[in-house]
Amino acid sequence: MKSNKNKEKAIEKQLCEYLSIRGCFPCKIDNTGIYNPTRKSFMTVTNKFKRKGTSDVFFFWKHRVYFMEIKTPEKLGYIERNFKKLEQGLVKSQINITRQIEFLKECKKGDQVGFFCADVNRLKEIMEQNPSNVPFY
């Protein structure tokens, strides 16, 4: 059985291929630390401009930047059901999702679009909407 990370990578590839076909110039954001082979672990980069919760992919569409956080359909369902608790940081075991929500909110404050996505159909719907009406999930 595939792990969630592998499932997300497969979804990410599909979404980026679709965006590429549409001429949207998708860009993958690697936000993990730097691998230290001696320690055999990832080390956190200390940089005040490295943001926790940064989206997986960004792309350009109709004069805006879109920030897309990729999730499996199951994880997206969990976010939909628990959004308020996650947004408020009340689910400590899911602090990464809370940080992702905070990042997406900052994108919207800057008049850009930020959202969670689990499949190409959702991405198509989002791209057809008025950018100011795009929901997080």
C-alpha positions as CSV (number, residue, x, y, z in Angstrom):
1,M,0.0,0.0,0.0
2,K,1.3,3.5,-0.9
3,S,2.1,5.9,1.9
4,N,0.3,9.2,2.1
5,K,3.4,11.0,1.0
6,N,3.7,8.8,-2.1
7,K,0.0,9.4,-2.9
8,E,0.5,13.1,-2.5
9,K,3.5,13.0,-4.8
10,A,1.4,11.2,-7.5
11,I,-1.4,13.8,-7.1
12,E,1.1,16.6,-7.3
13,K,2.5,15.2,-10.5
14,Q,-0.9,15.0,-12.1
15,L,-1.8,18.5,-11.0
16,C,1.5,20.0,-12.3
17,E,1.2,18.2,-15.6
18,Y,-2.3,19.6,-16.0
19,L,-1.1,23.1,-15.1
20,S,1.8,22.8,-17.6
21,I,-0.6,21.8,-20.4
22,R,-2.7,24.9,-19.5
23,G,0.4,27.1,-19.7
24,C,0.4,28.0,-16.0
25,F,4.1,27.5,-15.3
26,P,3.8,25.4,-12.1
27,C,6.7,25.6,-9.6
28,K,7.4,23.1,-6.9
29,I,8.4,24.6,-3.6
30,D,10.8,22.4,-1.6
31,N,10.4,23.4,2.0
32,T,12.2,20.6,3.7
33,G,15.5,21.0,5.5
34,I,18.9,20.1,4.0
35,Y,19.8,16.4,4.3
36,N,22.9,15.8,6.4
37,P,24.4,12.4,5.4
38,T,26.5,12.2,8.5
39,R,23.6,12.6,10.8
40,K,21.2,10.8,8.4
41,S,18.5,13.4,9.0
42,F,17.2,16.6,7.6
43,M,18.5,19.8,9.3
44,T,16.3,22.8,9.6
45,V,17.4,25.9,7.7
46,T,17.5,29.0,9.9
47,N,16.4,31.8,7.7
48,K,13.8,34.4,8.7
49,F,12.3,34.3,5.2
50,K,11.7,30.5,5.2
51,R,8.1,30.2,6.1
52,K,6.6,27.2,7.9
53,G,3.5,26.0,6.1
54,T,4.6,27.2,2.7
55,S,2.5,25.6,-0.1
56,D,3.7,22.7,-2.2
57,V,3.3,24.4,-5.6
58,F,2.7,27.8,-7.0
59,F,1.6,28.8,-10.5
60,F,0.5,31.8,-12.5
61,W,-3.0,32.1,-13.8
62,K,-4.8,35.2,-15.1
63,H,-2.4,37.8,-13.6
64,R,-2.3,36.2,-10.2
65,V,-0.2,33.8,-8.3
66,Y,-1.9,30.7,-7.0
67,F,-0.5,28.7,-4.0
68,M,-1.6,25.1,-3.9
69,E,-1.2,22.8,-0.9
70,I,-1.6,19.2,-2.1
71,K,-3.4,16.6,0.0
72,T,-4.9,13.2,-0.5
73,P,-8.7,13.1,-0.8
74,E,-8.9,11.6,2.7
75,K,-6.8,14.3,4.2
76,L,-8.7,17.1,2.4
77,G,-12.0,15.6,3.8
78,Y,-10.4,15.7,7.3
79,I,-9.5,19.4,6.7
80,E,-13.0,20.2,5.5
81,R,-14.6,18.5,8.6
82,N,-12.2,20.1,11.1
83,F,-11.3,23.4,9.5
84,K,-12.3,25.7,12.4
85,K,-10.4,23.6,15.0
86,L,-7.3,23.4,12.7
87,E,-7.5,27.1,11.9
88,Q,-7.4,27.9,15.6
89,G,-4.6,25.5,16.3
90,L,-6.7,23.4,18.5
91,V,-5.5,20.1,17.0
92,K,-1.9,19.9,18.3
93,S,-1.1,16.7,16.4
94,Q,-1.9,18.6,13.1
95,I,0.2,21.8,13.7
96,N,1.6,21.5,10.2
97,I,-1.9,21.9,8.7
98,T,-2.5,24.9,11.0
99,R,0.7,26.5,9.6
100,Q,-0.5,25.7,6.1
101,I,-3.8,27.5,6.7
102,E,-1.9,30.5,8.1
103,F,0.2,30.6,5.0
104,L,-2.8,30.4,2.7
105,K,-4.5,33.2,4.6
106,E,-1.4,35.4,4.1
107,C,-1.6,34.7,0.4
108,K,-5.2,35.9,0.3
109,K,-4.3,39.0,2.2
110,G,-1.9,39.8,-0.6
111,D,-4.6,39.4,-3.2
112,Q,-3.3,36.1,-4.3
113,V,-5.1,32.7,-4.2
114,G,-4.3,29.9,-1.8
115,F,-6.0,26.6,-1.5
116,F,-5.8,22.9,-0.7
117,C,-6.3,20.5,-3.6
118,A,-6.6,16.8,-4.0
119,D,-7.5,16.3,-7.7
120,V,-7.6,17.8,-11.2
121,N,-11.3,18.3,-11.1
122,R,-11.1,20.6,-8.0
123,L,-8.2,22.5,-9.7
124,K,-10.3,23.1,-12.8
125,E,-13.1,24.4,-10.7
126,I,-10.8,26.8,-8.8
127,M,-9.3,28.1,-12.0
128,E,-12.8,28.9,-13.4
129,Q,-13.9,30.8,-10.2
130,N,-13.5,34.5,-9.4
131,P,-10.1,34.4,-7.5
132,S,-11.6,36.3,-4.5
133,N,-14.2,33.6,-4.1
134,V,-11.9,30.6,-4.0
135,P,-12.3,28.7,-0.7
136,F,-9.4,27.1,1.2
137,Y,-10.8,23.6,0.8
